[in-house]
Amino acid sequence: MGTVELRNKWKEAIGKVDDRFLRMVDALPKEIQTLLLESKQDIKNGDFFTHEEVMSEARKKFNISE
């Protein structure tokens, strides 16, 4: 996605949210905002673990039965 498309996408998204949400996001530290954006992109790219996968690995690691 190019810069122009990305800007248009953000403009559209911002136009759909309410004032309270904008103030909450603006109040977050910039590092958190960056991490949230990176996480959103990871999810779009399919680079994530489901809750079930995480729980399964934790059970194996800590020898916990269901």
C-alpha positions, 0 to 999 in steps of 0.5 A: 500500500502506497503513502497516498492510499495509507493516508486516505485509509487513515482519514476514512478510519478517523472520520468514523470514530467518536471524540472519546476514542480519538482522545483515548488514542491521543493520550497513549504514549507514542510507543504504545501507539506504534506497537498497536499499529505494528500489531494490527499489521501483524494480524493482517499479515497472519502473523499471530497466535490464537488463544487456543495455540497460546494456551496449548503451549502454556499447558505443555510448558508448565505440564498442566492438564485441561 
